[in-house]
């Protein structure tokens, strides 16, 4: 394990960077699992297989985001116990987190087999794509116990200030994923189902490596076998923060499912282009989100230790750093959009539509910085419900209204994409106002 970051004293800026940058790289690598799926089937199979993989992304995100949100609750609660210097509760929270992840993964794996075809049909996936999309979905969902275990293990490491160990484990799994993708697609002549199997196996490897490290760690946070059970009181604290955070993520995914359904109605070219563009633009989001998680963890520890002034400094530094790095990554993605899209698919229509989506989404990631950092900050204070409610109206509400009114009257790709920047701007204004009200009324008083 790498050395933990001391969050309760000393400088702030360099420590946020040490925390956030490996976390951003971890998110990018994790997304490269999906990007490798889309890229390899796009080049070695067909654009229909590519569309099948891409059409799954929003609904898979919707199903797992509740548990990913609960893992954020694990991160904040363990960080708070670290700030309070309470090793007994740290061990119990770690054991509870592991059991939640595996149990939740088994539930989602079973649910996925039942709802696969109905939910993809409901999303208007075309008949020539539906069989491959269904196969990919069912196989991917079978890997949910490993996928959720990895996310919860990462949250445990983050609470301690260690974002490098999850990164190193993911590098190993990522290399394996690429080789398996090529093996199944080129050697065995599989399409979407082959890359789904590769993704599941690589996620299993990364989660088992991290479990072994936590089980055998002699210093810092570790898994105690006697604590591998659910502690009711700690579970309640985790869910208090994690469930609203998960609902907030689910709302984003739900609105994206509505949008994906509209994309599916525009044909296979736009479906393939959107799938490729998503796997590129998401890199900017991982940079944005890494500083949000840094704010949650740093504030979780410092708020637990009663250091509210340091908490406010953390928020300011996280905002500035996040904005700076987001501008850099967004500029790179926009400049090289066409060249990167070419690696996914050589079809000129796919590249053109994909670049359009990247321009619409990436230009406005700077607005998303406000949403993510203030949401992360509020979760660090234990306030997770308000960001979820604001996201419901600002993101989900605006996007769904836009789809069923404006897009319904002007059914083209450009009109559809406009809902992203509009929803971000509305949400950012409301959430920023709430944050300053909360600090003035609850923290300063």
ABEGO torsion letter per residue (X at the ends): XBBBBBAABEBAAAAAAAAAAAAAAAAAAAAAAAAAAAAAAAAABBAAAAAAAAAAAAAAAAAAAAAAAAAAAAAAAAAAAAAAGBAAAAAAAAAAAAAAAAAAAAAAAAAAAAAAAAAAAAAGBBAAAAAAAAAAAAAAAAAAAAAAAAAAAAAAAAAAGBAAAAAAAAAAAAAAAAAAAAAAAAAAGBBAAAAAAAAAAAAAAAAAAAAAAAAABABEBBBBAAABBBBAAAAAAAAAAAAAAAAAAAAAAAAAAAAAAAAAAAEAAAAAAAAAAAAAAAAAAAAAAAAAAAAAAAAAAAAAAGBAAAAAAAAAAAAAAAAAAAAAAAAAAAAAAAAAAAAABABAAAAAAAAAAAAAAAAAAAAAAAAAAAAAAAAAAGBAAAAAAAAAAAAAAAAAAAAAAAAAABBBAAAAAAAAAAAAAAAAAAAAAAAAAAAAAAAAX
